[in-house]
């Protein structure tokens, strides 16, 4: 019973998050990779079809959602995707300005 309640709570939270992000951003981008500021409240960049290339990280982004075919976002503090990679997954928050570049697969 507890696991069913926990699962229901997680599903409800995910639905609320998705609705809030879409409503507060003013734009609906549910494909590719979306970067947000204000913890998912303002869309700052969307890459509809990430191709795995090294790309500049949006400076004011503090959260991201990997939609559709995105399985992993690797972030770097360098501008050329060198050095230690940090796996951000597909739903994550972080400090704005923490990363300089990324690849998405």
C-alpha positions in Angstrom: 0.0 0.0 0.0 2.8 2.4 0.9 4.5 1.8 -2.4 1.3 2.5 -4.3 0.9 5.8 -2.4 4.5 6.7 -3.0 4.2 6.0 -6.7 1.0 8.0 -6.9 2.7 10.9 -5.1 5.6 10.8 -7.6 3.3 10.7 -10.6 1.3 13.6 -9.3 4.5 15.7 -8.6 5.8 15.0 -12.1 2.5 16.1 -13.6 2.5 19.2 -11.5 6.1 20.0 -12.5 5.4 19.6 -16.2 2.4 21.8 -16.0 4.1 24.5 -14.0 7.2 24.6 -16.2 5.0 24.9 -19.3 2.8 27.6 -17.9 5.4 29.7 -16.3 7.9 29.6 -19.2 5.5 31.2 -21.6 6.7 28.7 -24.2 6.1 25.0 -24.5 9.2 23.1 -25.6 8.8 19.4 -25.1 11.3 18.1 -27.6 15.1 17.8 -27.5 16.8 19.6 -24.6 15.4 22.6 -22.8 17.3 24.9 -20.4 15.5 27.0 -17.8 16.3 29.8 -15.4 14.5 30.2 -12.1 14.3 26.5 -11.4 12.2 25.5 -14.4 10.2 28.7 -14.6 11.7 30.5 -17.6 12.8 28.8 -20.8 16.2 30.3 -21.9 17.2 27.8 -24.7 15.8 24.8 -26.5 17.8 22.5 -28.8 15.2 20.5 -30.7 17.6 17.9 -32.0 20.9 17.6 -29.9 23.5 15.9 -32.0 26.2 15.2 -29.4 28.5 18.1 -30.4 30.2 20.3 -27.9 27.9 23.3 -27.3 28.1 26.5 -25.2 26.1 26.1 -22.0 23.5 28.9 -21.5 25.0 31.1 -18.8 21.8 31.9 -17.0 20.4 28.4 -17.0 20.0 26.7 -13.6 17.9 23.7 -14.7 17.3 21.4 -17.7 14.9 18.9 -19.1 15.9 16.3 -21.7 12.8 15.5 -23.6 12.2 12.9 -26.3 15.4 11.3 -27.5 17.9 12.8 -25.0 19.3 10.2 -22.6 22.2 12.1 -21.0 23.7 15.5 -20.8 27.4 15.8 -19.9 28.5 19.2 -18.7 32.0 20.7 -18.5 33.5 23.7 -16.8 35.7 24.2 -19.8 34.5 25.9 -23.0 35.6 23.0 -25.2 34.1 20.0 -23.5 37.5 18.9 -22.1 38.3 18.0 -18.5 36.0 16.3 -16.0 32.5 15.6 -17.3 29.6 15.9 -15.0 26.6 13.7 -15.9 23.5 15.8 -15.4 21.0 13.2 -16.7 17.8 14.5 -18.1 16.1 16.4 -15.3 18.4 18.4 -13.1 19.1 21.7 -11.3 22.5 23.3 -10.8 24.0 26.8 -10.1 23.7 29.2 -13.0 27.2 29.8 -14.5 28.5 26.5 -13.1 29.2 25.0 -16.5 30.6 26.4 -19.8 29.8 23.7 -22.3 27.9 20.4 -22.7 27.2 17.5 -25.0 23.8 15.8 -25.1 23.2 12.2 -26.3 
